[in-house]
Amino acid sequence: MPKIATSRLGATRFRVERTAEFNGVNKDIRAARVEPLVKWCHAHFPGMSTGTVVPWAGLRPMMPNMLPRVIRGRDPRVFYNTGHGHLGWTLSAVRGDAIAALVTARRNAS
């Protein structure tokens, strides 16, 4: 079974996501990518209406090894906290601490 992530977006919206592709800057969404997610919703949330499915492509920077880049730039005033891909929200707290540690030159809490 593929990994599927879900989250509530207010009282009337439910976000379901599954795929990440290395495809450059491309917002095309194939129906074959959306259909399994709708079927999954029907299987796990039988009362859910999927009549207003809104496919969305988020262009998220992601490294090939899926490890984010939290680094100091060449200019000492520039810091990078990027490359999280679909794990951006999941990793936000620990990556926020890591970038704060770089900016303030302290050790990470974790």
N, C-alpha and C positions, 0 to 999 in steps of 0.2 A: 504494500500500500504506500503510495507516495505521501510525502509530508504535506499537510494542508494546514494553513494558518487562518484563523478567523478572529474578527474583532467587531464589537458593536460600535457603530458611529451614530450616536444619538438614539432616539426611541424608534425610529423607522428604518434605519439602514444597518445592514450587516455586510461586512467585508469578508470575502473569501479569496485566498490567494494560494497559488501552488508553484508556479513556474518562474524560473529565471533563465534567461537566455543571453548568450554573448552574441549580440547582433548589431553592434554599432548603434547609431542613432536611428532607430526604427520604431515607430509607434503602431505598426500594423498588428492587428490582433486577429488570429485565425479562429474561426468558430470551433475548430477541433480542440483548441485550448480552453475554451469557455465551457463547452458542453459537459465534460466530466465534472466540473465544479458545480454546475447546476444539478446534475444527477446526484452528486454527493450531498448537496443540500436537501434534496427530496428524500434521500435515504435516511439522513440523520435528523432532519427537522421537517417531518411530514406536513405540518400545518403552515409552513413558510410559503409565502407567495414569491414566485420567481418571475412574475410577469413583467417586471421593470428592471431586468438585469442591465447594468451599465458597465460594459467592459472598459478597462482602463489600463494603460501602459505607463508604468513609472520608470523613467530612465534613471536608474540608480547606479552610481559608480561602484564597480565591483572588481576586485583583483582576481586574477585567474585561480589563485589558491584559496580564495574566499577569506583571507586574513586582511583585516582593515589596516590602513596606513595611518598611524598616529606618530607623526614625526615633526621635527623642527625643519623649517625650510632653509634655503641658503641665506636668505635675509633673516637676521636674528629676531625680527619682529613678526615673522610669518610662521604659522603652525598649520599643519594639515591633520584633519580628522576625517578621513574619507575611505571609500572602498568597502563599505559594510554590506553593500548589496541588499538583499532582502532581510538581512539581520539588523538593519539600522536601529529600529525601535528596541529590539531585544538587547542589543549591545550598548545602547545609548548611555546608561548610567556608568558602566565600567569604563567606557571610552571617554566619557566626559571627565571622569576622575583622572584618566591617563593624560588627557590633553591639559587639564588643570595642573597636573604634576609637572609637565614640561614647561608650561608658562611660568609657574612659580618656582621652578627648579627644586621641587621637593619629591620625596619618594611616594609612589602610589600607595593608596590605602589597601589595595588587595595584593 
